[in-house]
C-alpha cells in the first residue's frame, strides 16, 4: 500500500468514526482546535496529519488507532 492509499484509508475511517459518533466536521474540528478545512483534507486523504492531531481525533472519538488503520500487508 502506498502513502496515498494509506492516507485515503485513514481519512475514510476517521470520517466513518466521526459520523458514527454523530459529530459534524465542524464539531470535531472545534473539539481538537483544528481548522475545519484541515480536517476535511485529512478525511479526503489529501493531507498527512501530524500524529498529535491523529491522537486528538482518537481521544475525542474514543477509538483506538486500529479503528482508523489496520495494516493488512
Phi, psi and omega in degrees: 000129180273174185302316181299317179296321178296314179298321179296315180297313180300315180299314178300318182289323175298315179301315180297316180292323177297315178296321178299325179278359179058044176247141172281165174301319181299316181294315179294316180301318179296317181296332181253010179056049180235148174294135183299329177296320179294319177297319177300319178296321178296313182295331178273358180076020182267350185225139176269100186291149172294149179299327179295325177289321177298316179297318178298317178298314180299320180295314181296319181277352180056053181229153174277166179302325182299341178288337181251342178208124175240117180286113183256005181268000000 
